[in-house]
Every structure is written in structure tokens, then in C-alpha cells.
Amino acid sequence: MADDTDHSKYSPYPLSKIQADVPLPGDLYIFLNGHYVKYKELGDSFPGSKFDLFLAKGVNQVYFMADEFKHIQSELNNLVEENFEEMVVKVGEENRDLLVKKEKIREALFEVFGEVELNSANVEMLQNMGKGYIEELSKKTNIAAVIAKLYQLSEILADHSINVGNLSMFFAMLVGNGDKGFLEEIYLGSLLHDYGKLKIPSNILDNPNSPTFSKAIQDHPTKGASMVKKIKGVGPNVICIIEQHHEQFNGRGYPKSLIAGDIHPMARIVSVANIYDNVLTENKIKKEAEAHKIAIKFVEYDRGKHFDPQLMPRIIDGLKLAFGNFYR
């Protein structure tokens, strides 16, 4: 692999704007341990499965050769624009402003996740972006349809976090919690719910069959909550969401095996959204409509194991209306 240390030879480009699994218009470099290292060559693609690994290592931008950058940047920006316009077609021109806000939040998450440590400025940025996004979403007359159109199947943590945020707000409104303050907290908690998982060292993630891996996964909600708790301005509800999003109604979840009413009401909602999106990702090779039907059936037949049974009738009906085109 090529290796260099001359900063003038390279130009940065945001990792968030690299299209996953799409041929690259030039050789792509990363900056690690004081050196520029060639990671992909012209015509290769950047695999979606590697984005989170890069962010976990503190890499939120990549590099191209400076003497080729003008052309490469133009090509990359064209790909970004084409992808955005395809999404506009999907969500409708009337939702363009909402989509712009969603994409800005996605870029901000790459920045936040790529930092070595969480800081107050970045969290405040997410809070403010979330408020603007919720304000725009609240103007829509058919929020279920809008949420469904905004959905984007992806294995990248930033996309998963936004999906969980959208679903959690939708579920909250379905069960009668449409207050903006409630929605803002549940959205921020959703965006940061897996922050602790992102900070698990890569050498542990590379060994999924080891006891160390299992313990790290069990501990990631507590670890994430402890890191976010240090940030001024983040309320206790957000911390509870992060710490409890893997608790189960029957007491068999983690990290504390909380049961039923001991689980924070917001965390109970986020838990459904988190598992729903995870089931979708597990079935991403299937057609999108089929993947949603599988995910709907999974939560529908839960029978009070993972989820609060009092929440589920309205949530299931909402999911069927938004994604399944059928009713309970």
C-alpha cells in the first residue's frame, strides 16, 4: 500500500459523503498513525460494512491526491447529488426541506461519531438540528407516510440511529406522546443510543465468538450512557434511553435485567424501534416490502417478552399502515 506523510499532496473529503458500494473515481487514502495510506484504488468501492469501523477509529474523513482532487470532488459531489435527488423522488418534492435536514443530521452524526471523545458542542449541535427536524416533521399532515418514505435500509450506524429516531418519534405519537419536548428527548436519545457500541475497540469487535466480545456488547449501553452523562445539557431521560434500550419487558434484557415498569417509558419505545430496524437490516437482501413484513411480524408476535404489551397494539397498527399496507 502507498504510504506518505506530505500533507500538501492530499485533499480531505467527508466520509459521510462517500457512497457505499459505489465505484470510486480515484484512489482513496486514509490518514492513520501519521501516514497517508492507500485504502482503495480507482474503480474500487467503499464497503458499507466498513464505515462504522472507520468511525470507531476516529476517521471521519478520507483523502484523495491533491493534483486530481478537483475532478474527483466533482465526480463525488455529482454522486451525492444524484443520490439525494433519487431520495427526493421517493419522499416527494413537498418533503425536500425535511430531507435536507435529515441529511445534515446524518453528516453531523459522522462528525460526532468520528470524534475520539464526545463533547458538548457536538451534542448541542445534534440537539438543535433535531429540534429543527422535528419542527419541520410536525407540519406534515400524514406523518406515518412521511416516516415510511424517509426510511433508508442501511448497515451504517448513522443511518440506523436516524431510522430509530424517526420510528421512536412515530411510535411516541401513536401512543399519545406528541409533546415536542418529549419528541426532542426521545430523538436525541435514539441518535446516541449505540454510541457505546461504536467505542468498543476494533480488536474486540473482530472476535464475535469471544467472551470479551459478549461482555463488551452487554456493557455498551452503560458505557454509552456514562460518556453522554458527562455532557452538560443532556437530561436524565436521554441517559435512561441510552442505558436501557436493550432492557426487555420480561426482565431478560441487559445491562441490568430491569422488568416492566422499572424500564423508562421512553426506553420502552426506543427498544421497539431499535429491534425493528435491526430485523430489517438482517433481512436487507430481501425486497424492502418483504423485509418490513418480517419485521412487523416479529414485533407483533412478541407477546410481552421484549416489549410493553400496552404499547404494541397502536404501534403495530401504525407499522402496518406505514410499511405493510395491511391492518391488524
Secondary structure, 3 states (H helix, E strand, C coil): CCEECCHHHEEEEEHHHCCECCECCCCEEEEECCEEEEEECCCCEECHHHHHHHHHCCCCEEEEEHHHHHHHHHHHHHHHHHHHHHHHHHHCHHHHHHHHHHHHHHHHHHHHHHCCCCCHHHHHHHHHHHHHHHHHHCCCCCHHHHHHHHCCCCCCHHHHHHHHHHHHHHHHHHCCCCCHHHHHHHHHHHHCCCHHHHCCCHHHHCCCCCHHHHHHHHHHHHHHHHHHHCCCCCCHHHHHHHHHCCCCCCCCCCCCCCCHHHCCHHHHHHHHHHHHHHHHHHCCCCCHHHHHHHHHHHHHCCCCCCCCCCCHHHHHHHHHHHHHCCCC
